[in-house]
Amino acid sequence: MFVIKIICKPEKLPIMKTKIVMLISLSLLGLVACQSPKEKLVDKIKSNENILFSDSMKTLDDSLAVATLDLYSSYANQFPEDTNSIEYLFKAADLALGLKKAPRSLESLELLIQRYPQSAKAASALFMQAFIHETAIQDKEGAKALFSQFMQKYPEHPLYSSAKSSFDQLNAGISDEELIRMFESKQDSLASGLK
């Protein structure tokens, strides 16, 4: 401020301040306008996620969810080398399943497994594929094959025991209802044995 007073006449100070503020504002605007397509896409995804998931008691806005699903897929297709693509494909699968779009969920999971077989999410994606085949599309044979593949590839994974239980249940031809009845009767017999 002192330098400005020496260089400029006092009557020109308000004009100089206005010009400096405008210059700073234009510079900031230029920085925002110069965002890369990648950054713009990430910002839009984050914005949509904040709206979608801000209130767990709120019903899902289907149109916003579908738009977010499209953004996840778009990001993964435009920037396959980016590690965020793995997370976005997994989120796309989860969101698609929530929207009752099992085929779209399976597509995202398959893409994740094919592109990123060494990622930490690949095992979970394979398990989720098997689960969707079993529960959402009622493809028991497909589910058995995928659970078997999961158990062969990931014998040390935390989901292994769940995969084995599901595989065994499918192999035995036990329905969910029968399994529940068996579990309840086992609980009843245990409870009576403790008396």
HELIX and SHEET records of a PDB file:
HELIX    1   1 PHE A    2  ILE A    7  1                                   6    
HELIX    2   2 PRO A   10  LYS A   12  5                                   3    
HELIX    3   3 LEU A   13  ALA A   33  1                                  21    
HELIX    4   4 PRO A   37  LEU A   52  1                                  16    
HELIX    5   5 ASP A   62  GLN A   78  1                                  17    
HELIX    6   6 ASN A   84  GLY A   98  1                                  15    
HELIX    7   7 ALA A  102  ARG A  115  1                                  14    
HELIX    8   8 LYS A  121  THR A  135  1                                  15    
HELIX    9   9 LYS A  140  LYS A  153  1                                  14    
HELIX   10  10 TYR A  160  ALA A  172  1                                  13    
HELIX   11  11 ASP A  176  GLY A  193  1                                  18    
END                                                                             
